[in-house]
Amino acid sequence: MQPKLTLQVQFARVPEVALARQLLSDKKIIRAWLKASFEREALITVRFVGLTEGATLNAQFRQKTYATNVLTFCYQDPPVWADIVVCPPIVEKEAEERNLSVLHHYAHLLVHGALHAQGWVHENNLAQERLMQLKEIEILSGFHIANPY
């Protein structure tokens, strides 16, 4: 039995989020990707932001002076209660540079953020990074999305 997922999706009102809003306007696809990623009950907000908001959040919480593709903020577990912040200008640029489907790259990063919300880590630990990558590959394969690595 699938765990319960309570989901809210927000799109910042900035021009650089327009493609994400168009591609992901049917929130059922976001729900499906996330539902496949969670092993326990979760309350998740996904927010798609522009470069300014993305850079501000990354600076404030990670002390990095640039926007990044996805940030996860976990507040409670159990149930998993988290915000996943996605920056479409970065995601779309990465997809283009890597010759990936933009939609598939969004799927990958939402799965990645969902795993972080459940405590998966990859920074400074190659073994944990590889385990996280294998889990992402497994989840994405269920949607016929190729290995992003």
Secondary structure as UniProt FT lines:
FT   STRAND          5..11
FT   HELIX           15..17
FT   HELIX           18..23
FT   HELIX           27..37
FT   STRAND          42..48
FT   HELIX           51..62
FT   STRAND          70..76
FT   TURN            77..79
FT   STRAND          80..86
FT   HELIX           88..97
FT   TURN            98..99
FT   HELIX           102..117
FT   TURN            118..119
FT   TURN            123..124
FT   HELIX           126..141
FT   TURN            142..144
//
